[in-house]
Amino acid sequence: MSSRWTRTIVETAGFAVKDEVIEMLKTRNTNEVLDYCLEQLYLEVPEDSKTERDAYRVYYAIACIVLVTSRPSQAEQLVPKLDKLVKGLLNMYSVKPRKSALSHMFQHLGLAKAYYYSQKGEIGRAILESSIGFAMSKNTLRVTVPLIGLSHANIVLQKGFAAEAAKIFGEVRQNPEWTIDTQLGFIGELRSLRISGQQEAALQLLASHKDKSMTEALEIYRRWDEAVLSIPSKGLQAIDDYASAGNLQDKGIYALNKLWLLARIGLVKDYGIKAQHLRQVFNRMLLKDLRFRYGTEVIEEFEKLLDASIPFERRLIQAQELYELLPKVDVETRLMTLAALSRWYERNDQRHMAFVLGEECRSLSLRLSGGKDDNLLSIYGYRGLREEASSAAVNEWIDRRVGT
């Protein structure tokens, strides 16, 4: 019969593992930290310290779920095993869903899985895991920690509700201690304000935190948002300057968020950043965001669409495959890809599809801005067919095509 856990044992383990992992990530890459956490799951310990060690094992396993995005090829097999391990330990120590005083541990597990699936681009599954974890922690203390707010905000943002996500990120950012969690809240809020069209609020937030130091991994995102926010006053040259002056990781963020749209709408320089460069950026990320990996696939597909040596009918199929990939792509890249695909169809005499994707871009803009702006990409020079011709004109054009 196993000894029982107390709240003190569980909280000590949880905070100790969290602090240890964050500290290690400052000097080691994600794969090394993941290997360390996996090793901790199977250490032999004296019998008299087994109860405390098992609590640590729970949180090392939860940390592994968060870190496993650094190994996409192993993640699908590893996450279910880690989930089973945690649930087995909770069962062994009589931590029952919805009843035990420690059932908030199910919430911690659910949040880790929600983070994993949101990074993978499976936002619906992320919402489900978060909801299950919350439901299983009923009648116990639901610990309010930054991870909960960040996970919730990211899910809301990826579903397209950027204005609401900004508020949730803002709650995390207001933590008086400038920890990595607080910095993530700041970056999330800044980005959400920007892509929801709240330009002035984003500029004010940026100015109010200009003297705050950031970890190197997050500083590139602050610089990117600062460059994009300066477009109305400086023009598109602002992000050309960002790309030309930055390192590979700067250029990767630039390419993923801008290149294949802007290089074909505005008169800006194409820095020749290819999908292979983006994969190098992905390998250097502190935490592996799998939405970035799927964004890289977008770049790869556009490289094929723009390859005139490929038969056009094949490229039409590839355009459809690219469209079907978009639910897994980061919401900002999704918006830009819809606009870029609409332009590609228009240039290739596929105006009916150009209109459809342009309307999807308009719909997503309205969702992101809370109904205030139907073209968040206007600062880049994007105009959909609705803005260039009436719906009646488009329908007339389609009718003529069908009749021929």
N, C-alpha and C positions, 0 to 999 in steps of 0.2 A: 504494500500500500504506500503510494507516494505521499510525501509531506505536501501540505498545501502551500500555495503561494499567498503572500500578503500583498497589500497595495504597495507597501514600502519596497518589497523585493522587486515587484514588477516595475515600479517607477524608477528605481535606481538603475535597473538593467536598461530600460528604454532610453533614459537620458544619457547614460554612459556610452551606449553604442552609438547613439546619434552624434554626440560630441566627438567620439573617437573617429567616426567615419568622416565627418566634416573636416577635422584636423588633418587626416591622412590625405584627403583630396587636394589639400593645398600644396603637397609636395610629390604626390604620386599620381599616375594616370588611373583612369577608372578601372581598367582591366586588373591592375595590381591590387586595388582596393577590393574589387570583387573576389579575387582569388583569396585574399586574406580573410574576408568574411566567410567564404565557403569553408576554409580550413577551420575556422572557429566552431563550425557546426559539429565537428566530429572529434574534438579534443577529448582525451581521456582525463577525467578529474576524480579526486577522491570522493567516496560515497557521501561523506558528511557535507560536501559543498555542491552536490548534484542538484539540489533543488534550486539554488541561486543560479547555477550554471545553465540549467534548462530555461530559465527566464531570459538569460542572455541569448541562448540559442534562438528563441523566438524572434528577438529583435535583430540578430544577425541575419536570420532568414528573410525578415522583412526588408532589411537593408539590401540584401542580394536581389530581391525583386525590383527594387528601385534602380539598382546599378546594372542590372542584366541587359539593359538596352545597349550596352557597349558591345554585346555579342549577339547580334540579331539571329545568327545561324543556330545558336544554342538556346535562345530564349524560349522558344515554343515548347521545348522538352523540359527546361529547367523550372519555369514558373509553376507548372502543375505539381512538380515534385516538391518545391518549396512550400507551396500552398498546403499540400498534404502533410508535410512535416510540421508546419505550424499548427494546423488543426489537430494533428495527433497529439502534440504536446498539450494543447489547451484541453483536450478531452482527458488526457492522463491526469491532469491536475484539477479536473472537475470544474473547468470554466465553461459554464453552459450559456448558450445564446439566450439573450433577453432576460435571464434570471440571475446569473452570477454577478456578484459585486465587481468582478473583473472583466465583464463581458465587453468593456470598451476596447479590449485587445482585438476583438473581431473588427472593430472599426479601423484600428491601425492597419490590420491586414487588408481590409477592403480598400483603404486609401492608397496603399502601396500598389495594389493591383490596378486600381483606377488610374494611377499615375502611369503605370506600364502601358495600359491599353490606350491612354490618351496620347502618349508619346508614339505609339504604334500607328496612330491615326484612326483607331476604332473607338470613336467618341461615344457611340451608343453603348458599347460594352463597358466603357469607363464609367458612364452614368449608372449602369446597372450594378457594377461592383461597389461603387460608392454608396448607392442606395441600400444594397444588401448589408454592407458593413454598418451603416447607420441603424438599420432596423434590428440587427442582431445585438446592438449595444443598448437596446431599450432598457429602461429602469436602472441604469447605472450612469456613472459620470462619463459624459462624452467630452473628452479632453479637447479643449480649444488650443490648438497649436498652429503655427504658421502653415505647416504642410497641408492642413485641411483647407485653409483659405486659398492657398495657391492652387491646389488640385481643383477645387470648385471653380475658381476664377478661370482656370485654363479650359475647363470643360465648357463653361458658358461662352468664352471667347471663341473656341473652335466651332461652336454651334452657330456663331454669327452675331451674338449679342454683345458687341464690343462695349457699348456704353454702360451696360450693367456690369460687365467684367471689370471695367475701370474702377468702379466703386468697391468691388470686392478686393481687387489688388491693392487699392488705396488703404483698406483696413489693415492689411498686412504691412504695408509700407509705413504706417504710423507708429509701429513699434519703436519705442525710444532707443533701443539698442540697434546699432547699424550692423546687424549680422548679415550673413549671406541670404537668409530668408527675407530680411527686410529689403535687401538690394534687389532680390528677385521680384518682390512686390512693387518696388519702384519701377523697374524695367517693364514689368507687366502693365502697370498703370499708365506709364508714359506711352507705350505702344498702343494700348487700347484706346487712349484718348486720341492719339494721332489717327488711327485707322477708323475711328468712328466720326472723324471730321471735326473734333473739338480742338482746333488748332491753337486758339488762345490759351485754353486751359493746359494743353500740353507744353506750350512755351513757358508758361508760368511755373509749372512743375519742374521743368528742366532748369530754369533760372534759380529756383529756390534750393536746388540740390547741386549746383555747379561746383561747390567746394567740397562735396562729399567724395572721398576716395572710394573706388570700386575695385573688386577683384578683376584681374586681367581678363578672365573668361567672360565677364559681364560688361566690361568697359567698351568692347567693340559694339555691343548693342546700343549703348548710350550714344556712342559716336554716330552710329547709323541713324538713329532717330533724330539726332541733332542735325545731321545733314539733310534728311528728308524734310524736316520742319522748316529748313531755310530755303526751300525751293520757291515759295511764293515771292520772297524778296530777292533771291540770288539767281533764280532760274535753275534749269537742269544741270548747269555747270557745277552746282553744289555737290551733287553725288558723283559727277565725273571726277571732281577733285578728291572726294573720299576714296574712290576706287584706285586712282592713280598713285595716291600717297600711302595707302595702307599695305599691310602684309597679306599673306595668302588668306588668312581667316577673314580679314576685312573684305577682301575681294570676293570670298565665297558668299558672305552675307549679301553683298552688293548684287552678285550675279543671281542668286536665288530669288531675291525680292524684286529685281528690276530689269535685268539685262534683256531677256527675251521679249519683254513688252516694250521698253523704252527705246531700245536700239532700232526699232522698226516703226516708231511713232514720232519721236522727236529727233532733231538733228543732233545726236549725241554720239560719242565715240564708242565703238564696240571693242572692248579690251580683249576679246578672243578667249574669254573664260569658258572652259569646257566642263562637261560633266565630270571628267577625271579629276579636275581641280577641286570640284565640290566634294568628291569622295575623300580627297586628302584633308579637306576642312573637317569633314565628318569625323575622321580618325583623330583629329586634334581636339575635338570638343571635350570639355570637362565631363559633362553628362551627355550621353548619346541620345539626342532627340531624333526619334525615328521619323517624325514628320519631315525633318530635314532630308533624311534619306529618300523619302518618297518625292520630295521636292526635286532632288537630284534626278530622279526618273523623269520628271517633267522636262527638265533641261535635255535629257537624252532623247526624249521623244520629239522635242522641238528641233533638235539637231537633224533628226530623220525627216521631219516635215519640210525642212528647208533644203534638203538634199535633192537637187533636181535630177540626179542620176537614178533615183528610185522612181518606178512607174507611179503615175499620179493616182491610179485607182488603189494602189497599195498604201499610198500616203493618206488617202481618205479613210482607209481602215485604221491606220495608226492614229489619225486624229480622233476617231471615235474611241479607241482604246485609251487615249490620253484623257478624254472627257470622263470616261468611266473611272479613271484613277483619282479624280479630284476629291471625292469625299475623304480620302486619307491624307490629303495635302493640307499644310498649314493654311489658315483662313485667308491671310493676306496674299500668299502665293496663289491660292485658289482664285481670288478675285482677279489678280493680274493675268492668270492663265486663261480665264474666261474671256477677258478682253483681248488677249493676244490671239486666242483661237478664233474669236469673232473676226478679227482683222485678217487672219490667214484665210478663212473661208471667203471673206469678201474679195480679197485680192485674186482668189482662184475661181471666181465666177460661181460661188456657192452661196448666193445672197440669202436664200431661205435659212440656211444653217447659221449664217452670220447674224441674221436677225434674232434667231432663237437664242444663241449664246450671248448676244448683246443684251437681250432681255433678262437672261439669268444674271448677268453681271449687274444690271440695273436693280434687280430684285435683291441681290446680296448687298449692294450698296445701301439700299433702303433699310435692310435689316441691321447692318453694322452701324448705321447712323441713327437708329431709332426712328426711321421714317422722315428724317430731315434732309437727306441728300441722295439723289438717285444716280450720282456719278462721282464717286469718291476719287476716281482717277483723272478727273478733269485737269488737275495740276500737272499731270504728265502729258497732256494733250490728247487724251482718249475721248472720242465721241462715238457713241453707238449709232446704229442705223436709225433708231427712233429720233435722234437729234439731227440727223442728216436728211431724213426723208420721212414723210408721214407713214403711218401704218397702212393706210389705204394704198399708197404708192408701192410699198413693199408687197402687199397682197396682190396688186395688179401685176407686178413683175412675176410673182410666183404663178399666177393664173396663166400668164402668157407662156411661161416655161412648160406648164403642165399640158397646155393646149397644142404645143408644137410636136 
